[in-house]
Amino acid sequence: MAATATYSEQTIAELLKQATHTLRQHGVDNPRLDAQILMIHAIGGNRLVLLTDPERRLSDVEAEAFHRMIERRCRREPVSHIVGYREFWSLTLRVNRDVLDPRPDSETLIAGVLDRIADKSAPLSLLDLGTGSGCLLLALLHDLPEARGTGVDISRAALTVAEGNAAALGLSDRVRFLHGDWALGLTGPFNVIVTNPPYIPAQDIVSLAPEVAQHEPIVALAGGSDGLESYRRLIPQIPRLLAADGLFAVEIGQGQAEAVSALVQDNGMAIDGLCSDLAGIPRCIIAKLAPKHAEY
């Protein structure tokens, strides 16, 4: 096709400049970075070529692949969906439109949990409610070599993605994934329970970036009229599942720290810490069973 011929006659540097301009015209944030990531994927993953051989011309196959990826990005499809993976906590995870893209904000939860585990080699039992891609559970298992985990999700398609990620990371023998509605039907105790529930108020979904609103599962985003519906359902189930000295870590949306903290405390737990992201925004509440509750 004509577009392919044009692309294959141009150098990497020229193509990146052209693609950056095109993406910017379509309202894409960070158009240069996105163009570079897609170029790296088109040429087989060789990052050094962009620096060492910017005058290289693409083959017809590479040119076609790059052209199609830029078209998809112009339609605001996330880069992670185009290339098929996302980096999270130094791990490469497969993602698609069946799961929420792992966010850097969620690494705040991982860091907060790991900071509170004195013995990283202990045989801990982990539970991830609403596991999605498995990012939270698999990141913790990666850093806790003797731990075993259970991931639960209401989406069977998401569980397929999580199972694939566990296999790719060599963690399948230490994790199981279950189809379920939050913690209903589960029995504990678990040493660590983590969750990143949907927390976007339903009326705010339409105002999200197209990459999110149009390409990520609504079930993993919409948290009811005030964004707190999922918290009200799952938090009361935590105390019966949490070990006496266990940790509960829950991700929260901006401005939700006070409301979710109150729910946690009203359900027999005590706040152990509030973890903020690099911008200073509270993103995770970590709790333990309150002393009286822990006696049982």
N, C-alpha and C positions, 0 to 999 in steps of 0.2 A: 504494500500500500504506500501511497505517496508520503504519508507521515513517517513511515519507517525509513524510507530512503533518505528523507531529510535528516532524520535523527542520526542515521548511521554515517552521514557525511560530516557530522559535527564532532568536535572533541568533547571530552568529559567536561572541561571547563565551560565551554560554550553551552552545552546542554544544561548544566547546573544553573547558569545564569538565566537561560531562557525559562527553565522550569520554575525557578524561584520567582520570577516575574509573574508567570501564569498563576502560580499558587497564591501569590499576594493579591492578585486581582480577584480571586475567588474567596477572599476573606480568611485564608488559612493563617493561623498564628505560626510563628517560627518557620516561614516558608523555606528559607535556606537550609535549615537543619533537616526538615522533612525531605527536601529534594536530595540531600546528601545520603540520608538513610535509604531512600528508595533506589538511588544510584548504586549504593553498595550492594543492595539485594540483587539488583539487575545484573551486576557483573560477578556474581557468585560469592559475595561476602568478603571480598578483599578490600579492607579499609585503606590499606597503605597506598593503593593505586591512586586514590584521590589526591594524595600529597605528592607522590613520587612520579606520577605519569599523567598529569592533567591534560596533556595534549593527545592522549590515546583516543582513537576512534572506536566506537562500539561496533560489534558485529551486528548483523541484521537481527539475530535472535535477541541479543541484549537490548538493541534499540526498540524492538517491538515490546519487550517486557517493560522497559522503562516508560515508554509512551503510555501503555495501558495502566500502569500504576499511577502515573501523574493524572490521568483521566479520572481514576477512582478517587484520588485524593481531592481533586477539584469538586467532586460530588460530596466531599466532607466525610468520606469513609475514613475511620481512624487508621493511622499508619500501622498500628499493631495488627489490625485485621488484614491489611494488605500484605504485610510480610508474614503474618501468622504467629507472631510471638511478642512477648513483652518482658523486659528485664525487671526483676523485683528481688531485692535483698541479695543481689549478685547471682540470682538464679534466672535461667531462661525458661519462661513458661509459655506454653501454647495458649492462645486466646482466639476467640471468635465471637460472633454476635450472641452466642448463648450464655456468655458470662460477662460479668463486670470486669473492665480492665483493671488490673492491679495498679493502685495509685501510690506515689511516693508517700502520701499522707499515712497510708496504712503501715509503712515501715516504722512509724512512731509507736504503734502498738507492739510490733515485734521487739523493738529496742526496750520498751518499758517492761515487757514480760521477762526478757532475758536478763535484764539488770537485776531482777528480783529473784532469780534462781541461783542460789549459791553453788549448788553442785550440778554442773552441766552434764555429768555422766550418770546421774540418778535415773532409774527406770521409771520415768514419769508416764502418766496416762493423760493424753490430751484430747480435747473435744473442740471441734470447730463447727459452729452452728451457722448454716447458710454459707457453705464452703466455697461455692462458685468454682473458680479455677483451681482452688486448693491452695492459693498463694499463702495465706496465713499459716495454715497447718504444715505445709511442706517446708516453709522457711524455718519454722520452729523445729521440725524434725531434723532438718539439715544441720542445725546448730546444737541439737540435743541427741547425740548418737545412740543413746540407750532408751529413748522415749518411744512410745507407740501412740498412734493417733486414730481418732474416728472423725470423719467429716460427714456432715448431714446437709442435704439440700432437697428442696421440694421439686427442683427441676432435674429430670433424668438426663437431659441433654448436658446440663452443667456437670453432672456427675461423670459423664463420659469424658469430658475435658479434664476434670480433676484426676481421674484414673490414668489418663494418658500422660499427664504431667508427672504423676508419681512414678510411673514406669520409666519415663525418660530420665528422671533424676535418680533412679535406682532405689526408690523408697517404698516400692509396692509391698515388700515383706513386713513393713512396719506400720502400715496404714490400711484402714478399711473405709469404704464410702457407703453410706446408707441413704436410701430415699425416705424422706420423712418431713414432717411439719415441725420445724424447730426441734424441741427436745421431747416432744410427745412420744411416749413409749420407751424412752431410754432409761437405763439404770446406771448409777455411778458406783463408786465415786471417781471423779476425775481430779487430777492434781492441777490442771490448767484448763480453763474454758475460755475460748475466744470467739468473738463474733463481730461481723461488720454488717449490721442489718440495714435495710433500706431506710433512709432518713430524709429524703427530699419531700417537702410538702407537695401534695398532688398538683396544686395549682401552679407550682413553680417549674414543673417538668418542661412545659412548653418554652420556657425562657432559657433552658440550658443550651449549651453549644450543640450544633447539629450532630457533631461526632458522638455526643452522649444521647441526646433525645431521640435520634433517628437510628442509632446503630447499636445501642446497648439494651439489654433486657429490662423492660419497665418494672418487672417484678423485683428486680434487684435495686431499683432506684426509689420507687414511690413508697413513702412512709405514711400515707393517709393524709387527712386534712391538715394536721399540724406537724407531720414528720415523725411522730412518736408512737404510731400505732404498733409497730413491730416490737419496740422496747416494752410496751405494756403487755404484750403477749409472751415474750420470752423471758424477761427478767424474773417474774415470779417462779419460773421453773428451775432457776439456777441453784438456789440453796440446797435442794434435795439431791442435786448431782455433784456438788462441790465437796471435795475432801476437806476435813477439818482445818488443815493448814493450806488449802488450795488458793489459787488465784483466779479471779474472773476479770477479763479484759474486754471492754466493749468500745468500739469506735463510735464517734459521735460527729454530727454535723456542726457547722459553725453556729454558735449561740445556743447550743443544746446542753451544755455542761450542767447548768443548774437543775434543769428539769429531769435529766437522766440520773443525775446524782441523787435526787430526791426519790426516784423510783427504786434505785439500788438500796438506799437506806431504809425505805419503807418495806423492803422485802428481806430483812434480816441480814444485811451486809453492811460493812463499814468501808468507807473510802480509804484506799491505801495510797492513792496518788492520782494526779491529773497530768497527763503527758501532752505537751504542745509540739506542733510542727515547727519547722525552721522559721516560719513567719510569726511564731508566738501564739498561734491559734490553738486552743485546746482541742485535741483530736481523739483522745482516748482516756477512759476512766478505768482505773484498776482498783479492784475491791477484794476483800476477804470476808469470810463469815464473821458476823459480829460475835464477840466473846460468848454471850449467852447462847447464841444459835450454834456455835461451834462445839458446845458441850454434848450435843445430841448425836 
